[in-house]
Amino acid sequence: MSTDIQPQPGITDIALYEGGAASLDGVKDVVKLSSNENPFGPSEKAVEVYSKSSRALHRYPSTDHKNLREAIAKVHGLNADRVICGVGSDEVIAFLCQAYAGPGDEVIHTEHGFAMYRISSLAAGATPIEVKERERITDVDAILDACNEKTKLVFIANPNNPTGTMIGGSEIARLAAGLPKQTLLVLDGAYAEYVEAFDGGANLVDSRENVVMTRTFSKLYGLGGLRVGWGYGPKHVIDVLNRIRGPFNLSQAQMETAEAAVKDREHAVRCREENTRLRAWLAEALAEIGVPSDTSCANFILARFATPEEANTCDDYLKTQGLIVRRVAGYNLPHCLRITVGDEASCRRVAHAVRQFKEGKA
Ligand SMILES: *Cc1c(COP(=O)(O)O)cnc(C)c1O
């Protein structure tokens, strides 16, 4: 009987990840602000390299990712030997769970933390533990209180998705120093590039043996569709992760395109500056009409409504206007909508539509 064929424990507890919607039936001129994508797209140089890479599709890719690792290391001032590349940072998160957490182990994530931490923990057979935040901000003391001898991993996104908030370097250092001996701290820096002069925790990685940082090309670099991310950690951790990484996990096209993208500093800086400017404008425009948000350090705003009903009704109205934003009830934030900072026209459109809704003209 097929019922005798059962997956490993934990796997059937996984709720399927829901990506941001990309289209609306019967609505033209749709603006997608639901997946924190870069509205300006990737570097032109990266696109050119991607096109050219099609000529070598019959060749297997390099297994050691050397050129990409060295380009990343040069831009960020890191040791290339301790960089690992993955199919999105999601894959690096999965490697960490597979390598360090199994049945009987606990993996801590925060109340409004990224969905993949829970999914990858369950996939590895470990038990995800949700820890409260303080007013949508990571609470270091609550995390330390939740640690015990079973805690193997602690995941913190800084800045966090979907709250957009972040905690300072001294708080992160205090967390790393206070963890049990067997616990690895993972600093998810998917949005680190949006914070000027922020290293995402790289210095802390260098100065300790229990901290790993993950980064991605999906957000600031505008390459969500390419699927490239990376991690930076102590030698002992990177050695372990490389043992479970598939030798050909990244195609040559992925590696060469990401390499061109990270080298194009001009594009990266321009995208960050535009995001900072438009994020401030959007937050202000929404606050003026009674939709507050925490100061965001990322490329989205978590708009707070009075009730879950109001958030959902507003979302329904935005859809009729061709605007797709993200409901975040699954992140314990049913009264909020997460709105990606788009280009200027999209920001104006979404602010206008929320105003129409709030003023009852919808
Ligand atoms: C988008 C995002 C990622 C990146 O995922 P990729 O697999 O690199 O596309 C990782 N962590 C958080 C918190 C994110 O929001």
The ligand as an ORCA input file, in Angstrom:
! r2SCAN-3c Opt
* xyz 0 1
  C      14.259     37.507     -0.758
  C      14.879     36.980      0.475
  C      15.912     36.055      0.404
  C      16.540     35.742     -0.919
  O      16.161     34.624     -1.460
  P      16.907     34.116     -2.769
  O      16.788     32.656     -2.616
  O      18.331     34.564     -2.693
  O      16.186     34.692     -3.923
  C      16.488     35.583      1.556
  N      16.067     36.025      2.754
  C      15.097     36.936      2.868
  C      14.717     37.427      4.209
  C      14.463     37.427      1.734
  O      13.486     38.313      1.837
*
